[in-house]
Amino acid sequence: MKLATSSPERQRENVLTATASSVGAHIIGWADDWEVSGAADPVSRPKLGPWLRDERGPYDGLVAAAVDRLGRNVVDCLNTGYKMRDEEKMLVTYGHDGPWELDDPADENRFTMEAWGAQMELRAIQRRNREATIEIRAAGRPKGKPSSPGA
């Protein structure tokens, strides 16, 4: 949340830039799920989920700072992308010119590769976390806070 390249402020700027410059649109609502893991299914996220479940009313599309902000799983990203395509809604991410056209093989392949990259990064994070846990336990140090009594 604090890195200059991925901070909430930077991502908000990227979303606004992509919205205005790529498609000349405007934002009608935000889904800021900062405290939710990117590994969570987008449909189940507290803020994004209601949009994807069509509980927020009509909208023309979805804009994200990057494909990896949609999800850290190829299937989740593709499900979100195809939902937008099938409902004839725009899907826009910063760094991609215009809306994603998932019926176009080149765009579909690029979108899939970016989703795959997000998934690979998640796997690397998970591996580093597992390795750190093993090292901490081997050194006899507790990881994280102890659970509360009665938990």
C-alpha positions in Angstrom: 0.0 0.0 0.0 3.0 2.3 0.3 5.1 1.6 -2.8 5.2 4.6 -5.1 4.4 2.4 -8.1 1.4 0.5 -6.5 0.1 2.8 -3.8 -3.6 3.5 -3.7 -2.9 7.1 -4.8 -0.9 5.9 -7.9 -3.5 3.3 -8.8 -6.2 5.9 -8.5 -4.3 8.2 -10.8 -3.7 5.4 -13.3 -7.5 4.5 -13.3 -8.4 8.2 -13.9 -5.8 8.5 -16.7 -7.0 5.3 -18.4 -10.6 6.3 -18.1 -10.1 9.8 -19.5 -7.4 9.1 -22.1 -8.3 5.6 -23.3 -12.0 5.9 -23.6 -13.1 9.4 -22.7 -15.3 8.2 -19.9 -15.9 9.1 -16.3 -16.1 7.2 -13.1 -19.5 6.6 -11.5 -18.3 4.5 -8.5 -15.2 3.0 -6.9 -14.5 -0.5 -5.6 -11.5 0.0 -3.3 -10.8 -3.4 -1.8 -7.4 -2.5 -0.4 -7.6 -4.9 2.6 -8.6 -7.9 0.5 -6.1 -10.3 -1.0 -5.7 -10.2 -4.8 -6.1 -14.0 -4.6 -9.7 -13.5 -3.6 -12.3 -14.2 -6.3 -13.4 -10.8 -7.6 -17.1 -11.7 -7.4 -16.7 -12.3 -3.6 -14.8 -9.1 -2.8 -16.8 -6.7 -0.6 -16.6 -3.6 -2.9 -16.0 -5.1 -6.4 -18.3 -8.1 -6.0 -21.6 -6.1 -6.0 -20.6 -4.5 -9.3 -19.8 -7.9 -10.9 -23.0 -9.4 -9.4 -25.0 -6.5 -11.0 -26.2 -5.2 -7.6 -25.0 -1.6 -8.1 -27.2 -0.6 -11.0 -26.2 0.0 -14.7 -22.7 0.8 -15.7 -20.8 0.8 -19.0 -17.6 -1.0 -17.9 -14.8 -1.6 -15.5 -11.5 0.2 -15.2 -8.5 -1.1 -13.3 -5.0 0.1 -12.7 -3.7 -3.1 -14.2 -4.9 -6.6 -15.0 -3.4 -7.9 -11.8 -5.7 -5.6 -9.9 -8.7 -7.6 -11.3 -7.2 -10.8 -9.8 -4.2 -12.9 -9.2 -5.6 -15.9 -10.9 -5.9 -16.5 -14.6 -9.4 -18.0 -14.3 -10.7 -15.1 -12.1 -9.3 -12.5 -14.6 -10.7 -14.3 -17.6 -14.1 -14.7 -15.9 -14.2 -11.0 -15.2 -13.0 -10.1 -18.7 -15.4 -12.4 -20.5 -18.3 -11.2 -18.2 -17.6 -7.6 -19.4 -17.3 -8.8 -23.0 -20.5 -10.9 -22.9 -22.4 -8.0 -21.3 -21.0 -5.6 -23.9 -19.3 -3.6 -21.2 -15.9 -2.0 -21.5 -12.9 -3.4 -19.7 -10.0 -0.9 -19.5 -6.7 -1.1 -17.7 -3.9 1.4 -17.5 -1.2 0.8 -20.0 -3.5 -0.8 -22.6 -4.7 1.4 -25.4 -8.5 1.5 -25.3 -10.8 -1.2 -24.0 -9.8 -4.8 -24.1 -11.3 -6.6 -27.1 -11.3 -10.2 -25.9 -12.8 -11.3 -29.3 -9.5 -10.2 -30.9 -6.9 -13.0 -30.6 -4.0 -10.6 -30.0 -5.9 -8.7 -27.2 -7.1 -12.0 -25.7 -3.6 -13.4 -25.7 -2.1 -10.3 -24.1 -4.8 -10.1 -21.5 -4.3 -13.8 -20.7 -0.5 -13.4 -20.4 -0.9 -10.4 -18.1 -3.3 -12.5 -15.9 -0.8 -15.4 -16.0 1.9 -13.0 -14.9 -0.3 -11.9 -12.0 -0.8 -15.6 -11.0 2.9 -16.4 -11.2 3.6 -13.4 -8.9 1.0 -14.6 -6.4 2.7 -18.0 -6.4 6.1 -16.4 -5.8 4.7 -14.4 -2.9 3.1 -17.5 -1.4 6.4 -19.5 -1.8 8.4 -16.7 -0.1 5.8 -16.6 2.8 6.0 -20.4 3.3 9.8 -20.3 3.3 9.8 -17.4 5.8 7.4 -19.3 8.1 9.7 -22.4 8.0 12.8 -20.3 8.8 11.0 -18.4 11.6 9.7 -21.7 13.2 13.1 -23.3 12.8 14.7 -20.4 14.7 12.0 -20.8 17.4 10.4 -17.4 16.9 6.7 -17.1 16.6 5.3 -15.7 13.4 2.7 -13.0 13.7 0.7 -12.2 16.8 -0.4 -15.0 19.1 -4.1 -15.9 18.9 -6.3 -14.4 21.6 -7.5 -16.5 24.5 -10.6 -18.4 23.6 -10.0 -18.2 19.9 
